[in-house]
Amino acid sequence: MRRILILSAFLVAVLSGRAARAQQPQPDPAKYVGSETCANCHDAEAKKFESNPHSKLALAHQGKGVSCESCHGPGKAHSEDGDAAKIFNPAKATTKQTDEMCLGCHAGEHANFDRSTHAKANVGCSTCHSVHASTDNSDKLLKVDQPKLCFQCHTDVKPFFDMPFHHKVNEGLVKCSDCHDTHGTMGKTNLRSTADQNAVCTKCHSETRGPFVFEHAPVKSEGCVGCHTPHGSQNARLLNMPSINTLCNQCHSPVAAGTIHGAGTGSQESHPCITCHTFIHGSNVNPALLR
């Protein structure tokens, strides 16, 4: 019964969406002039657009796909007298207007953009992307390559990548977008969403992935950031603290450790905990994560 209700609700949503789209005013073909007309005045932009990823869609639809008027709107009135007010110019529009235009095509792949921290901070599509003036060699059309683009706003994060131990972002081996989805996720800081949130880290650090027969509970409950600072650190292995034992003793009381290991151990122990408890991410052999 529950499945029937869910299926019914889904069908109602689909049919409602179709009905809403059917009620939307359809564009008048007579108001469109085609990209060739636009190129008569905007020759430089037209030449650049030939190598633009958007142009591939136009070619795939015999020139009737994405074109100048797909983004700028019908151009007949503008072409007749050159009045800039008679054409949509994303550079002069509000962030919301530009975002609505871009999401008209990209809503499917960026479904969470409206709830993202970028959207809430009035950072829109044209803040980071440029259709005509991009210097990015990929198909992302970024105004500036990563990480320079991100550092223009995230100045508080930039110094971490200059620390002795850091992810190789400045060196170009890792990109901000490898870990963050700039268009929004259900998580904090636009961190990429995965079934196991640690997968953001373990996709590269596969040796820590598991699953293990004997799990280290904090890895599952707090995640990698419970012990590691993801951007950069003064400490080896990007640890949150310089002393392994101090880090461990945040959860494992030094008093209890002294009882188990003998007097004089715990936080004052001369040997790091991982000397014996080698498999700190999880073990398939020993419940105490011993080697």
C-alpha angles and dihedrals in degrees: 000000000000091000090052091052092049091048091048092051090049093051091048090052092049094047091045090052091050091049091050091051091048090054093052113104111261118230116259108239090208090068093059123085104180133244093279090066091049090052091060089075103016098050097148093052091046093054092049091049091062089075094038118114089231090063090062088067090052091053091047089059098044092262093308097099125076111354140147092287093049088074103021098042129232110342106194096100092045094048093052097061106003093241106163091205090067095064132058111252113189090198090063098034126093120267091251093052092050093046091052090052094050095042089054084082104017100046092104096058094036101040093145098050096105091057094044123112089241094058091046089053091052092251104146140180095277091051090072105014133060121187095197106026104038118142092190116116093208128072093264095089093217118179090224130011121258133295094023091059093054094043091059087078105015097063091146091064099045097078092058090068090059093057121109092258117036145133109273097252098131089047091056097242094111129033129207089238091058088075103018129055101213091198093063141273137196090260134079122277090014089283110174113265119236135163088250106035090207087067088085085071103027094056083079100021093053094160089071096047104095141145090213131192088231111035125200099235098217091056089062099036103039100018129215093315090065087080106010135061105221102209105041143319145188087234129082116258088020090277119174091232133035093229118066091203094052089051092050093045091062085080103014107062112229088223091058090044090053091052093051100039100031136259119321094031130104118067091355092054113133093213123062116252090241090064086084104010093060101157097061094158093055141303137226092199114038131036090212089055090242121162 
